[in-house]
């Protein structure tokens, strides 16, 4: 339901909460691991918080495919 | 030749001060850290005890929000204390061999908040809401591990778990690491954050806690005839222990010598201290023997003295057995009257008080001693700080824990 802009903003808040990264740093082309230095444990926390925030289900086996912020925003937009 | 272990840095976060300087000033003035617990769960669970000695400063005043999020409060407090001690010692990882920098910490229960919060999450919201950091946050070695990572300590990071003796046992480990040459510098101490409804209910069930809900500040009263239990506290203490050689080479200020230490076990009862204080007196004798400390050199003891009706006297019996008439010359401070009982961190905090007592030649006061128990005739410092003599002196700190753990550390002036 939510548009992609809102999803990005919401995701940026979740990432900020977990890692302290500024929300402006969370841009669509950023890779969670290589650019944002987010480890697998933080990624799982972000996923669970995103599930709650956007009322979607992100299966564990899907998480490895969410390499960039764009991947995550697209997945959430399609799932909601 | 045995290397000498010296103390070059101190750090703490406690109910009577968020740093060592504040805590020490309050300890000399006589300050109670006990206050009502202003949390919904006190009423929700209808707890029989509604107060505790809570931290004066939140760890988040020092740690960033993101750091704190990944740590149980026990680890947060341990790290706050360790960072202060490290800065106080003037150490930098650039100047030392980090393979010879170790951590020896203690805790009574470890991440009890994380464990029980996660259990609540699981029951109320399902397994998906159990955070992936749950296990590393609840493990009792969490503080030692976090300190090791923070300071790049690669010479081992160990954790002693012996209930309320944990912090003092950690110092015993630290001394051995230095004296045997396994490490040049050890960050030692203890951390505890157990002001949670379950430990409160558990300690209250065994009648160990004071129920003086109407007057929290008067509740912790070691050696007083009206003592009715201990006051649960929280916090952490950290000490930098260094080989004398290493400290001298870098021109560090030395606050005291960690001259001796020892542990002994009662093998008697899971919670009750052995009534003749046999385990405690063996620990006292062994701690002094480990550096040939003459009884007459001992001028001060920071006692375990938790303020329970049954616990305070056996410690006196043990000290009387060991010191005999010389006990009258020893100034005894019961700082739990001020800080409450920090369980596995108490020994660390009390070691800091003992070091500062030697360094400043002044001892903290025991508050709430209105009518001293005639069964415990000791020279208890109260009213105003005790004055220690000049010259060569020694001072001890005792800790005893459920399980029959007895631990004693002995300090000398440098």
Interface residues (C-beta under 8 A of the other chain):
Chain A: X17 X18 X19 X20 X41 X44 X45 X48 X51
Chain B: X64 X65 X66 X69 X128 X129 X131 X132 X133
